[in-house]
Amino acid sequence: MKILVTGVRGQLGHDVANELEKRGIEAVGVDIQEMDITDAESVDRVIREASPQAVIHCAAYTAVDAAEENEDACRRINVEGTRNIAKVCRELDIRMMYISTDYVFDGQGERPWEPEDDRAPQSVYGQTKYEGELAVQEALEKYYIVRIQWVFGINGKNFVKTMLNLSQKYDTIRVVNDQFGSPTYTYDLARLLADMILTEKYGVYHAANRGICSWYEFACAIFQEARIPITVVPVTTEEYGAKAKRPANSRMNLEKLTANGFEQLPPWQDALKRYVEALNMESRRDL
């Protein structure tokens, strides 16, 4: 089997390609250098030449604050790029997995979001990912939309690396304490996505490591795991300030995974422990 993976130089795409290869599945990894998803001709040519049985679309514009000032660029990548891929998948009759986000919801309340809940994004990033979902749903029947959140992986920037970097410069840092979600390790997530793409259990799913915390609680756990003494000060979203509106409630119901025979991901605390160990191993190799 052959699967094309977009955004292969990003956190998730990197781990997805590695996971597929581990299973003896040929992963054709592409990024903007190999296939500019905003160029319909490029997308058509590369996918047809690769002739995969499926596409896992991890590439996205994810700079949430920058998107507020760069809406056209964000929309070209997250909407038009996704539509270009979906069009070719429809013409070739191959399955497509689209990686989406909790930002498609309004982020209100405390109830975990269900996969079929109404979408009401509150930011440019969230709106474009929502429109990307619509592009996939309108073009295809053989699709998986997998909403993820708070991801961290070896390859790329993320909250864990940011916290560790800040700890080298400051004795005290401020972290938001009124946004709640599930930190998610791309290594674990990649295994689930590989399981899913090999089935015909199409539809919309939520995927994350189990357990809920605030960004503040996550930061405290990071420093505890890394054995770094630092003062973490909890602040409100309003006090912290940011261009784009963030969802206060990113809790997601994961039961649809179990209902469809997929194994849920381990607790986020376990994932964080393994990730910090992996970072330490990587830093020792670089010495």
LUMLOMI-575610 format. One record per residue: residue in three letters; x, y, z of N, C-alpha, C in turn. Coordinates in nm, 2 decimals, padded with zeros to 4 digits, m for minus. Layout:
BEGIN
SITE    aa     n_c1     n_c2     n_c3    ca_c1    ca_c2    ca_c3     c_c1     c_c2     c_c3
SITE   ALA        X        Y        Z        X        Y        Z        X        Y        Z
...
//
This chain:
BEGIN
SITE    aa     n_c1     n_c2     n_c3    ca_c1    ca_c2    ca_c3     c_c1     c_c2     c_c3
SITE   MET    00.09   m00.12    00.00    00.00    00.00    00.00    00.09    00.12    00.00
SITE   LYS    00.04    00.23   m00.06    00.11    00.36   m00.07    00.02    00.47   m00.02
SITE   ILE    00.07    00.55    00.07   m00.01    00.67    00.12    00.07    00.79    00.11
SITE   LEU    00.01    00.90    00.05    00.08    01.03    00.04    00.05    01.11    00.17
SITE   VAL    00.15    01.17    00.23    00.14    01.25    00.35    00.18    01.39    00.32
SITE   THR    00.09    01.49    00.34    00.13    01.63    00.32    00.18    01.68    00.45
SITE   GLY    00.26    01.79    00.44    00.32    01.85    00.56    00.42    01.76    00.63
SITE   VAL    00.50    01.69    00.55    00.58    01.58    00.61    00.70    01.64    00.70
SITE   ARG    00.72    01.77    00.68    00.83    01.83    00.76    00.78    01.89    00.89
SITE   GLY    00.65    01.88    00.91    00.59    01.93    01.03    00.58    01.82    01.14
SITE   GLN    00.53    01.86    01.26    00.53    01.77    01.37    00.46    01.64    01.34
SITE   LEU    00.33    01.66    01.30    00.24    01.54    01.28    00.28    01.46    01.15
SITE   GLY    00.30    01.54    01.04    00.33    01.47    00.92    00.46    01.38    00.93
SITE   HIS    00.56    01.43    01.00    00.68    01.36    01.02    00.66    01.23    01.09
SITE   ASP    00.58    01.23    01.20    00.55    01.11    01.28    00.46    01.02    01.20
SITE   VAL    00.36    01.07    01.12    00.27    00.99    01.05    00.35    00.91    00.94
SITE   ALA    00.44    00.98    00.87    00.52    00.91    00.77    00.61    00.80    00.83
SITE   ASN    00.67    00.83    00.94    00.75    00.73    01.01    00.67    00.61    01.06
SITE   GLU    00.55    00.63    01.11    00.46    00.52    01.16    00.42    00.44    01.04
SITE   LEU    00.39    00.50    00.93    00.35    00.42    00.81    00.46    00.33    00.76
SITE   GLU    00.58    00.39    00.76    00.70    00.31    00.71    00.73    00.19    00.81
SITE   LYS    00.71    00.22    00.94    00.73    00.11    01.04    00.64   m00.01    01.01
SITE   ARG    00.52    00.02    00.95    00.43   m00.09    00.92    00.44   m00.15    00.78
SITE   GLY    00.55   m00.11    00.71    00.57   m00.16    00.58    00.49   m00.10    00.47
SITE   ILE    00.43    00.02    00.51    00.35    00.09    00.41    00.43    00.20    00.35
SITE   GLU    00.43    00.21    00.22    00.51    00.32    00.15    00.45    00.46    00.18
SITE   ALA    00.53    00.54    00.24    00.48    00.68    00.27    00.55    00.78    00.17
SITE   VAL    00.47    00.84    00.09    00.52    00.94    00.00    00.50    01.08    00.07
SITE   GLY    00.61    01.13    00.14    00.60    01.25    00.21    00.63    01.37    00.13
SITE   VAL    00.54    01.47    00.13    00.56    01.59    00.06    00.53    01.71    00.15
SITE   ASP    00.61    01.82    00.11    00.58    01.95    00.18    00.58    02.05    00.07
SITE   ILE    00.59    02.18    00.10    00.57    02.28   m00.01    00.68    02.27   m00.12
SITE   GLN    00.80    02.22   m00.08    00.90    02.20   m00.19    00.86    02.10   m00.29
SITE   GLU    00.79    02.00   m00.25    00.75    01.89   m00.35    00.61    01.91   m00.41
SITE   MET    00.52    01.97   m00.33    00.39    01.99   m00.38    00.32    02.11   m00.31
SITE   ASP    00.31    02.22   m00.38    00.25    02.34   m00.33    00.10    02.32   m00.33
SITE   ILE    00.04    02.30   m00.22   m00.11    02.26   m00.22   m00.20    02.37   m00.27
SITE   THR   m00.15    02.50   m00.27   m00.23    02.61   m00.32   m00.23    02.62   m00.47
SITE   ASP   m00.14    02.53   m00.54   m00.13    02.53   m00.68   m00.20    02.40   m00.73
SITE   ALA   m00.32    02.42   m00.79   m00.40    02.30   m00.82   m00.33    02.21   m00.92
SITE   GLU   m00.25    02.27   m01.02   m00.18    02.18   m01.11   m00.07    02.10   m01.05
SITE   SER    00.00    02.16   m00.95    00.10    02.09   m00.87    00.04    01.97   m00.80
SITE   VAL   m00.07    02.00   m00.73   m00.14    01.90   m00.66   m00.19    01.78   m00.75
SITE   ASP   m00.25    01.82   m00.86   m00.29    01.72   m00.95   m00.18    01.63   m01.00
SITE   ARG   m00.07    01.69   m01.04    00.04    01.62   m01.10    00.11    01.53   m01.00
SITE   VAL    00.14    01.58   m00.88    00.21    01.50   m00.78    00.13    01.38   m00.73
SITE   ILE    00.00    01.40   m00.70   m00.08    01.29   m00.65   m00.10    01.19   m00.76
SITE   ARG   m00.12    01.23   m00.89   m00.14    01.13   m00.99   m00.01    01.05   m01.02
SITE   GLU    00.11    01.12   m01.01    00.23    01.05   m01.03    00.26    00.95   m00.92
SITE   ALA    00.23    00.99   m00.80    00.25    00.90   m00.68    00.15    00.78   m00.68
SITE   SER    00.03    00.81   m00.73   m00.07    00.71   m00.74   m00.09    00.63   m00.61
SITE   PRO   m00.12    00.71   m00.50   m00.14    00.64   m00.37   m00.28    00.59   m00.36
SITE   GLN   m00.30    00.50   m00.25   m00.43    00.45   m00.22   m00.51    00.55   m00.12
SITE   ALA   m00.43    00.64   m00.06   m00.49    00.73    00.03   m00.40    00.86    00.05
SITE   VAL   m00.46    00.97    00.09   m00.39    01.09    00.13   m00.42    01.13    00.27
SITE   ILE   m00.31    01.15    00.35   m00.33    01.20    00.49   m00.28    01.35    00.48
SITE   HIS   m00.37    01.44    00.49   m00.35    01.58    00.47   m00.32    01.65    00.61
SITE   CYS   m00.19    01.66    00.64   m00.14    01.72    00.76   m00.10    01.87    00.75
SITE   ALA   m00.07    01.91    00.62   m00.02    02.04    00.60   m00.13    02.15    00.63
SITE   ALA   m00.09    02.26    00.69   m00.19    02.36    00.73   m00.11    02.49    00.77
SITE   TYR   m00.19    02.60    00.76   m00.14    02.73    00.81   m00.19    02.73    00.96
SITE   THR   m00.10    02.72    01.05   m00.14    02.71    01.19   m00.10    02.82    01.29
SITE   ALA   m00.04    02.93    01.23    00.00    03.04    01.31   m00.13    03.12    01.34
SITE   VAL   m00.19    03.09    01.46   m00.32    03.14    01.49   m00.33    03.29    01.50
SITE   ASP   m00.24    03.36    01.57   m00.24    03.50    01.58   m00.21    03.57    01.44
SITE   ALA   m00.10    03.52    01.37   m00.06    03.57    01.24   m00.18    03.56    01.14
SITE   ALA   m00.26    03.46    01.16   m00.37    03.45    01.06   m00.47    03.56    01.06
SITE   GLU   m00.48    03.63    01.18   m00.57    03.74    01.19   m00.53    03.86    01.10
SITE   GLU   m00.40    03.87    01.07   m00.35    03.97    00.98   m00.32    03.92    00.84
SITE   ASN   m00.32    03.79    00.82   m00.28    03.73    00.69   m00.39    03.63    00.65
SITE   GLU   m00.52    03.68    00.65   m00.63    03.59    00.62   m00.62    03.53    00.48
SITE   ASP   m00.58    03.61    00.38   m00.57    03.55    00.25   m00.48    03.43    00.24
SITE   ALA   m00.36    03.45    00.30   m00.26    03.34    00.29   m00.31    03.22    00.37
SITE   CYS   m00.37    03.24    00.48   m00.43    03.13    00.57   m00.54    03.06    00.49
SITE   ARG   m00.63    03.13    00.42   m00.74    03.07    00.34   m00.68    03.00    00.22
SITE   ARG   m00.58    03.05    00.16   m00.53    02.98    00.04   m00.48    02.84    00.08
SITE   ILE   m00.41    02.83    00.20   m00.36    02.70    00.24   m00.46    02.61    00.30
SITE   ASN   m00.54    02.66    00.39   m00.63    02.58    00.47   m00.76    02.54    00.39
SITE   VAL   m00.80    02.63    00.30   m00.93    02.61    00.23   m00.90    02.56    00.09
SITE   GLU   m00.83    02.65    00.01   m00.81    02.62   m00.13   m00.72    02.50   m00.14
SITE   GLY   m00.61    02.49   m00.06   m00.52    02.38   m00.07   m00.59    02.25   m00.04
SITE   THR   m00.68    02.25    00.06   m00.75    02.13    00.10   m00.85    02.10   m00.01
SITE   ARG   m00.92    02.20   m00.07   m01.01    02.17   m00.18   m00.94    02.11   m00.30
SITE   ASN   m00.82    02.16   m00.33   m00.74    02.10   m00.44   m00.71    01.95   m00.42
SITE   ILE   m00.67    01.92   m00.30   m00.64    01.78   m00.27   m00.77    01.69   m00.28
SITE   ALA   m00.88    01.74   m00.22   m01.01    01.67   m00.22   m01.05    01.64   m00.36
SITE   LYS   m01.04    01.74   m00.45   m01.08    01.73   m00.59   m01.01    01.61   m00.66
SITE   VAL   m00.88    01.60   m00.64   m00.80    01.50   m00.70   m00.84    01.36   m00.64
SITE   CYS   m00.86    01.36   m00.51   m00.89    01.23   m00.44   m01.03    01.18   m00.50
SITE   ARG   m01.12    01.28   m00.52   m01.25    01.24   m00.58   m01.23    01.18   m00.72
SITE   GLU   m01.15    01.25   m00.80   m01.13    01.20   m00.94   m01.06    01.07   m00.94
SITE   LEU   m00.97    01.04   m00.85   m00.90    00.91   m00.85   m00.97    00.81   m00.76
SITE   ASP   m01.08    00.85   m00.70   m01.15    00.76   m00.61   m01.06    00.70   m00.50
SITE   ILE   m00.99    00.79   m00.43   m00.90    00.74   m00.32   m00.95    00.81   m00.19
SITE   ARG   m00.92    00.75   m00.08   m00.97    00.81    00.05   m00.88    00.92    00.10
SITE   MET   m00.93    01.01    00.17   m00.86    01.13    00.22   m00.89    01.15    00.37
SITE   MET   m00.78    01.17    00.44   m00.79    01.21    00.58   m00.75    01.36    00.60
SITE   TYR   m00.83    01.43    00.66   m00.81    01.58    00.68   m00.79    01.60    00.83
SITE   ILE   m00.68    01.66    00.86   m00.65    01.69    01.00   m00.71    01.83    01.04
SITE   SER   m00.81    01.83    01.13   m00.87    01.96    01.16   m00.84    01.99    01.31
SITE   THR   m00.92    02.07    01.37   m00.89    02.13    01.50   m01.01    02.16    01.59
SITE   ASP   m00.99    02.17    01.72   m01.09    02.21    01.81   m01.14    02.36    01.79
SITE   TYR   m01.06    02.44    01.71   m01.09    02.58    01.69   m01.21    02.60    01.60
SITE   VAL   m01.27    02.49    01.54   m01.39    02.50    01.46   m01.51    02.52    01.55
SITE   PHE   m01.50    02.50    01.68   m01.61    02.53    01.78   m01.59    02.66    01.84
SITE   ASP   m01.70    02.71    01.91   m01.69    02.84    01.97   m01.62    02.85    02.10
SITE   GLY   m01.59    02.73    02.16   m01.51    02.73    02.28   m01.58    02.76    02.41
SITE   GLN   m01.71    02.77    02.40   m01.79    02.80    02.52   m01.83    02.68    02.60
SITE   GLY   m01.87    02.71    02.73   m01.92    02.60    02.81   m01.82    02.51    02.87
SITE   GLU   m01.86    02.40    02.92   m01.77    02.30    02.98   m01.79    02.16    02.93
SITE   ARG   m01.90    02.14    02.86   m01.93    02.01    02.80   m01.83    01.97    02.69
SITE   PRO   m01.78    01.85    02.69   m01.69    01.81    02.58   m01.76    01.81    02.45
SITE   TRP   m01.69    01.86    02.35   m01.75    01.87    02.21   m01.77    01.73    02.15
SITE   GLU   m01.88    01.71    02.09   m01.91    01.59    02.01   m01.87    01.61    01.87
SITE   PRO   m01.83    01.51    01.80   m01.78    01.52    01.66   m01.89    01.59    01.57
SITE   GLU   m02.02    01.57    01.60   m02.12    01.62    01.51   m02.18    01.75    01.56
SITE   ASP   m02.12    01.81    01.67   m02.17    01.94    01.72   m02.16    02.05    01.61
SITE   ASP   m02.25    02.15    01.63   m02.24    02.26    01.54   m02.11    02.33    01.55
SITE   ARG   m02.06    02.38    01.43   m01.93    02.45    01.43   m01.95    02.60    01.43
SITE   ALA   m01.88    02.67    01.51   m01.89    02.82    01.51   m01.76    02.88    01.55
SITE   PRO   m01.66    02.87    01.45   m01.53    02.92    01.48   m01.53    03.07    01.52
SITE   GLN   m01.43    03.11    01.60   m01.42    03.24    01.65   m01.29    03.32    01.61
SITE   SER   m01.22    03.25    01.52   m01.09    03.31    01.47   m01.08    03.28    01.32
SITE   VAL   m00.99    03.36    01.26   m00.96    03.33    01.11   m00.91    03.19    01.09
SITE   TYR   m00.82    03.15    01.18   m00.76    03.01    01.17   m00.88    02.91    01.18
SITE   GLY   m00.96    02.92    01.28   m01.07    02.83    01.30   m01.17    02.83    01.19
SITE   GLN   m01.20    02.95    01.13   m01.29    02.96    01.02   m01.23    02.89    00.90
SITE   THR   m01.11    02.91    00.87   m01.05    02.84    00.75   m01.04    02.69    00.77
SITE   LYS   m01.02    02.64    00.89   m01.02    02.50    00.91   m01.16    02.44    00.90
SITE   TYR   m01.26    02.52    00.94   m01.40    02.48    00.92   m01.43    02.47    00.77
SITE   GLU   m01.39    02.57    00.70   m01.42    02.57    00.56   m01.34    02.46    00.49
SITE   GLY   m01.22    02.42    00.54   m01.15    02.31    00.49   m01.23    02.18    00.51
SITE   GLU   m01.29    02.17    00.63   m01.38    02.05    00.66   m01.49    02.05    00.55
SITE   LEU   m01.56    02.16    00.53   m01.67    02.16    00.43   m01.62    02.12    00.30
SITE   ALA   m01.50    02.17    00.26   m01.45    02.13    00.12   m01.44    01.98    00.11
SITE   VAL   m01.39    01.92    00.21   m01.37    01.77    00.21   m01.51    01.70    00.21
SITE   GLN   m01.60    01.75    00.29   m01.73    01.68    00.30   m01.81    01.70    00.18
SITE   GLU   m01.80    01.82    00.11   m01.87    01.84   m00.01   m01.82    01.76   m00.13
SITE   ALA   m01.69    01.73   m00.13   m01.62    01.67   m00.25   m01.62    01.51   m00.23
SITE   LEU   m01.62    01.46   m00.11   m01.59    01.32   m00.10   m01.69    01.24   m00.01
SITE   GLU   m01.70    01.11   m00.03   m01.77    01.02    00.06   m01.67    00.94    00.14
SITE   LYS   m01.55    00.91    00.08   m01.45    00.84    00.15   m01.35    00.93    00.22
SITE   TYR   m01.40    00.99    00.33   m01.31    01.08    00.40   m01.31    01.05    00.55
SITE   TYR   m01.21    01.10    00.62   m01.20    01.10    00.77   m01.16    01.25    00.80
SITE   ILE   m01.23    01.31    00.88   m01.20    01.44    00.94   m01.16    01.41    01.09
SITE   VAL   m01.03    01.44    01.12   m00.99    01.41    01.26   m00.95    01.54    01.32
SITE   ARG   m01.02    01.58    01.42   m00.99    01.71    01.49   m00.90    01.68    01.61
SITE   ILE   m00.79    01.75    01.61   m00.69    01.74    01.71   m00.66    01.87    01.79
SITE   GLN   m00.58    01.86    01.89   m00.55    01.98    01.97   m00.42    01.97    02.05
SITE   TRP   m00.37    02.09    02.08   m00.25    02.10    02.18   m00.14    02.00    02.15
SITE   VAL   m00.10    01.99    02.02   m00.01    01.89    01.98    00.14    01.92    02.01
SITE   PHE    00.21    01.82    02.04    00.36    01.84    02.06    00.43    01.71    02.00
SITE   GLY    00.54    01.74    01.93    00.62    01.63    01.87    00.76    01.67    01.86
SITE   ILE    00.84    01.57    01.82    00.99    01.60    01.81    01.02    01.70    01.70
SITE   ASN    00.95    01.69    01.59    00.99    01.77    01.47    00.90    01.89    01.46
SITE   GLY    00.95    02.00    01.51    00.88    02.13    01.50    00.86    02.20    01.63
SITE   LYS    00.80    02.32    01.62    00.77    02.40    01.74    00.65    02.36    01.81
SITE   ASN    00.64    02.38    01.94    00.52    02.34    02.02    00.53    02.41    02.16
SITE   PHE    00.43    02.39    02.24    00.42    02.45    02.37    00.53    02.40    02.46
SITE   VAL    00.55    02.27    02.46    00.65    02.21    02.55    00.79    02.27    02.52
SITE   LYS    00.83    02.28    02.39    00.96    02.34    02.36    00.96    02.48    02.40
SITE   THR    00.85    02.55    02.38    00.85    02.70    02.41    00.87    02.72    02.56
SITE   MET    00.80    02.64    02.64    00.82    02.65    02.79    00.96    02.62    02.83
SITE   LEU    01.02    02.51    02.77    01.16    02.48    02.81    01.26    02.58    02.76
SITE   ASN    01.23    02.64    02.65    01.32    02.75    02.60    01.31    02.88    02.69
SITE   LEU    01.18    02.91    02.73    01.16    03.03    02.82    01.23    03.01    02.96
SITE   SER    01.23    02.88    03.00    01.29    02.85    03.13    01.44    02.88    03.14
SITE   GLN    01.50    02.89    03.02    01.64    02.92    03.01    01.67    03.07    03.02
SITE   LYS    01.56    03.15    03.00    01.58    03.29    03.00    01.52    03.36    03.12
SITE   TYR    01.41    03.30    03.18    01.34    03.36    03.29    01.32    03.27    03.41
SITE   ASP    01.31    03.34    03.53    01.28    03.27    03.65    01.13    03.25    03.68
SITE   THR    01.05    03.34    03.61    00.91    03.34    03.63    00.84    03.36    03.49
SITE   ILE    00.74    03.28    03.47    00.66    03.29    03.34    00.51    03.29    03.37
SITE   ARG    00.44    03.36    03.29    00.29    03.37    03.30    00.23    03.28    03.20
SITE   VAL    00.13    03.20    03.25    00.06    03.10    03.16   m00.09    03.10    03.19
SITE   VAL   m00.16    03.10    03.08   m00.31    03.11    03.09   m00.37    02.99    03.17
SITE   ASN   m00.46    03.02    03.25   m00.52    02.92    03.34   m00.67    02.90    03.32
SITE   ASP   m00.73    02.96    03.21   m00.87    02.95    03.19   m00.91    02.89    03.05
SITE   GLN   m00.81    02.82    02.99   m00.84    02.75    02.87   m00.81    02.60    02.90
SITE   PHE   m00.90    02.51    02.86   m00.89    02.37    02.90   m00.89    02.28    02.78
SITE   GLY   m00.80    02.18    02.77   m00.80    02.09    02.66   m00.71    01.97    02.70
SITE   SER   m00.67    01.90    02.59   m00.59    01.78    02.61   m00.46    01.78    02.53
SITE   PRO   m00.35    01.79    02.60   m00.22    01.79    02.53   m00.21    01.65    02.46
SITE   THR   m00.15    01.66    02.33   m00.16    01.54    02.25   m00.02    01.52    02.18
SITE   TYR    00.04    01.40    02.20    00.17    01.37    02.15    00.15    01.31    02.01
SITE   THR    00.22    01.37    01.91    00.20    01.33    01.77    00.25    01.19    01.75
SITE   TYR    00.34    01.14    01.83    00.38    01.00    01.81    00.26    00.91    01.84
SITE   ASP    00.18    00.93    01.94    00.07    00.85    01.97   m00.04    00.88    01.87
SITE   LEU   m00.06    01.00    01.83   m00.16    01.03    01.73   m00.14    00.97    01.60
SITE   ALA   m00.01    00.96    01.56    00.03    00.90    01.43   m00.01    00.76    01.42
SITE   ARG    00.00    00.69    01.54   m00.04    00.54    01.54   m00.19    00.53    01.52
SITE   LEU   m00.27    00.61    01.58   m00.41    00.61    01.56   m00.45    00.64    01.42
SITE   LEU   m00.39    00.74    01.36   m00.42    00.78    01.22   m00.39    00.67    01.12
SITE   ALA   m00.27    00.60    01.15   m00.24    00.49    01.06   m00.34    00.38    01.08
SITE   ASP   m00.38    00.35    01.20   m00.49    00.25    01.22   m00.61    00.28    01.14
SITE   MET   m00.65    00.41    01.15   m00.78    00.45    01.09   m00.77    00.45    00.94
SITE   ILE   m00.66    00.49    00.88   m00.66    00.51    00.73   m00.66    00.37    00.67
SITE   LEU   m00.63    00.26    00.74   m00.64    00.13    00.69   m00.78    00.07    00.69
SITE   THR   m00.87    00.14    00.75   m01.01    00.09    00.75   m01.10    00.17    00.66
SITE   GLU   m01.22    00.13    00.65   m01.32    00.21    00.58   m01.42    00.27    00.67
SITE   LYS   m01.38    00.30    00.79   m01.47    00.36    00.90   m01.46    00.51    00.88
SITE   TYR   m01.52    00.56    00.78   m01.51    00.71    00.74   m01.60    00.79    00.84
SITE   GLY   m01.57    00.92    00.84   m01.65    01.01    00.92   m01.56    01.11    01.00
SITE   VAL   m01.63    01.18    01.09   m01.56    01.28    01.17   m01.53    01.23    01.31
SITE   TYR   m01.40    01.25    01.35   m01.36    01.20    01.48   m01.29    01.31    01.56
SITE   HIS   m01.28    01.29    01.69   m01.20    01.37    01.78   m01.09    01.28    01.83
SITE   ALA   m00.96    01.33    01.83   m00.85    01.25    01.88   m00.76    01.33    01.96
SITE   ALA   m00.72    01.28    02.08   m00.63    01.35    02.17   m00.59    01.25    02.28
SITE   ASN   m00.48    01.28    02.34   m00.44    01.20    02.46   m00.55    01.22    02.56
SITE   ARG   m00.57    01.12    02.65   m00.68    01.13    02.75   m00.64    01.22    02.86
SITE   GLY   m00.75    01.28    02.92   m00.73    01.37    03.03   m00.74    01.52    02.99
SITE   ILE   m00.78    01.60    03.09   m00.80    01.75    03.06   m00.71    01.83    03.16
SITE   CYS   m00.66    01.94    03.11   m00.59    02.03    03.20   m00.59    02.17    03.14
SITE   SER   m00.55    02.27    03.21   m00.53    02.41    03.16   m00.39    02.42    03.11
SITE   TRP   m00.37    02.52    03.03   m00.23    02.55    02.99   m00.14    02.57    03.11
SITE   TYR   m00.18    02.63    03.21   m00.10    02.65    03.33   m00.07    02.52    03.39
SITE   GLU   m00.17    02.43    03.41   m00.14    02.30    03.46   m00.04    02.22    03.37
SITE   PHE   m00.06    02.23    03.24    00.03    02.16    03.15    00.18    02.22    03.17
SITE   ALA    00.19    02.35    03.18    00.32    02.41    03.20    00.39    02.36    03.33
SITE   CYS    00.31    02.35    03.43    00.36    02.31    03.56    00.41    02.16    03.55
SITE   ALA    00.33    02.08    03.48    00.37    01.94    03.46    00.50    01.93    03.38
SITE   ILE    00.51    02.01    03.28    00.63    02.01    03.19    00.76    02.04    03.28
SITE   PHE    00.75    02.14    03.36    00.87    02.17    03.44    00.90    02.07    03.55
SITE   GLN    00.79    02.01    03.60    00.81    01.90    03.70    00.88    01.78    03.63
SITE   GLU    00.83    01.75    03.51    00.89    01.63    03.44    01.03    01.66    03.40
SITE   ALA    01.06    01.78    03.36    01.20    01.82    03.32    01.29    01.85    03.44
SITE   ARG    01.23    01.85    03.56    01.30    01.89    03.68    01.37    02.03    03.67
SITE   ILE    01.28    02.12    03.63    01.33    02.26    03.62    01.26    02.35    03.72
SITE   PRO    01.34    02.41    03.81    01.28    02.49    03.91    01.24    02.63    03.85
SITE   ILE    01.12    02.66    03.85    01.07    02.79    03.79    00.94    02.83    03.85
SITE   THR    00.91    02.96    03.86    00.78    03.00    03.91    00.68    03.02    03.79
SITE   VAL    00.57    02.95    03.80    00.47    02.97    03.69    00.35    03.04    03.75
SITE   VAL    00.32    03.15    03.69    00.21    03.24    03.75    00.08    03.22    03.66
SITE   PRO   m00.03    03.18    03.72   m00.15    03.16    03.64   m00.21    03.30    03.61
SITE   VAL   m00.26    03.32    03.48   m00.32    03.44    03.44   m00.45    03.41    03.36
SITE   THR   m00.54    03.51    03.35   m00.65    03.49    03.26   m00.62    03.51    03.12
SITE   THR   m00.70    03.47    03.03   m00.68    03.49    02.88   m00.68    03.64    02.86
SITE   GLU   m00.77    03.71    02.93   m00.77    03.86    02.91   m00.65    03.93    02.95
SITE   GLU   m00.59    03.88    03.07   m00.47    03.94    03.12   m00.35    03.91    03.03
SITE   TYR   m00.35    03.79    02.97   m00.24    03.75    02.88   m00.24    03.83    02.75
SITE   GLY   m00.36    03.84    02.69   m00.37    03.92    02.57   m00.32    03.84    02.45
SITE   ALA   m00.40    03.83    02.34   m00.36    03.77    02.22   m00.45    03.82    02.10
SITE   LYS   m00.39    03.83    01.98   m00.47    03.88    01.87   m00.59    03.80    01.84
SITE   ALA   m00.57    03.66    01.83   m00.68    03.57    01.80   m00.75    03.52    01.92
SITE   LYS   m00.88    03.51    01.91   m00.96    03.45    02.02   m00.93    03.30    02.03
SITE   ARG   m00.90    03.26    02.15   m00.88    03.12    02.18   m01.00    03.05    02.24
SITE   PRO   m01.03    02.93    02.22   m01.14    02.86    02.28   m01.11    02.83    02.43
SITE   ALA   m01.20    02.87    02.52   m01.18    02.84    02.66   m01.20    02.69    02.69
SITE   ASN   m01.30    02.64    02.61   m01.33    02.49    02.63   m01.29    02.42    02.50
SITE   SER   m01.18    02.34    02.51   m01.14    02.26    02.40   m01.15    02.11    02.44
SITE   ARG   m01.24    02.08    02.54   m01.26    01.94    02.58   m01.33    01.87    02.46
SITE   MET   m01.29    01.75    02.43   m01.35    01.68    02.32   m01.38    01.54    02.36
SITE   ASN   m01.50    01.50    02.32   m01.55    01.36    02.35   m01.48    01.27    02.25
SITE   LEU   m01.41    01.17    02.31   m01.33    01.07    02.23   m01.40    00.94    02.21
SITE   GLU   m01.52    00.92    02.26   m01.59    00.79    02.26   m01.61    00.73    02.12
SITE   LYS   m01.62    00.82    02.02   m01.65    00.76    01.89   m01.53    00.67    01.84
SITE   LEU   m01.41    00.70    01.89   m01.30    00.62    01.86   m01.32    00.47    01.91
SITE   THR   m01.36    00.46    02.03   m01.39    00.33    02.09   m01.50    00.26    02.02
SITE   ALA   m01.61    00.34    01.99   m01.72    00.28    01.93   m01.69    00.22    01.79
SITE   ASN   m01.59    00.27    01.73   m01.55    00.22    01.60   m01.43    00.13    01.60
SITE   GLY   m01.40    00.09    01.72   m01.29   m00.02    01.74   m01.15    00.03    01.74
SITE   PHE   m01.13    00.17    01.76   m01.00    00.22    01.77   m00.96    00.24    01.91
SITE   GLU   m00.83    00.22    01.94   m00.78    00.23    02.08   m00.76    00.38    02.11
SITE   GLN   m00.81    00.42    02.22   m00.79    00.56    02.26   m00.64    00.58    02.30
SITE   LEU   m00.60    00.70    02.29   m00.46    00.73    02.32   m00.43    00.73    02.48
SITE   PRO   m00.31    00.71    02.52   m00.28    00.71    02.66   m00.30    00.85    02.72
SITE   PRO   m00.30    00.85    02.86   m00.32    00.98    02.93   m00.21    01.08    02.89
SITE   TRP   m00.24    01.21    02.89   m00.14    01.31    02.84   m00.02    01.31    02.93
SITE   GLN   m00.04    01.28    03.06    00.08    01.28    03.15    00.18    01.17    03.11
SITE   ASP    00.13    01.06    03.07    00.22    00.95    03.02    00.29    00.99    02.89
SITE   ALA    00.21    01.06    02.81    00.27    01.10    02.68    00.38    01.21    02.70
SITE   LEU    00.35    01.30    02.80    00.45    01.41    02.83    00.58    01.34    02.88
SITE   LYS    00.57    01.25    02.97    00.68    01.18    03.02    00.77    01.12    02.91
SITE   ARG    00.71    01.05    02.82    00.78    00.98    02.71    00.84    01.09    02.62
SITE   TYR    00.77    01.20    02.60    00.82    01.30    02.51    00.94    01.37    02.57
SITE   VAL    00.94    01.41    02.70    01.05    01.47    02.76    01.18    01.37    02.75
SITE   GLU    01.15    01.25    02.77    01.26    01.15    02.76    01.32    01.15    02.62
SITE   ALA    01.23    01.16    02.52    01.27    01.16    02.38    01.35    01.28    02.35
SITE   LEU    01.31    01.40    02.40    01.38    01.52    02.39    01.52    01.51    02.45
SITE   ASN    01.53    01.45    02.57    01.66    01.44    02.63    01.75    01.35    02.55
SITE   MET    01.70    01.24    02.50    01.78    01.15    02.41    01.83    01.22    02.29
SITE   GLU    01.74    01.31    02.23    01.78    01.38    02.11    01.89    01.48    02.14
SITE   SER    01.88    01.55    02.26    01.98    01.65    02.30    02.12    01.58    02.33
SITE   ARG    02.11    01.46    02.38    02.24    01.39    02.41    02.31    01.35    02.28
SITE   ARG    02.23    01.31    02.18    02.28    01.27    02.05    02.35    01.39    01.98
SITE   ASP    02.29    01.51    02.01    02.35    01.63    01.94    02.48    01.68    02.01
SITE   LEU    02.51    01.63    02.12    02.63    01.67    02.19    02.76    01.62    02.12
//
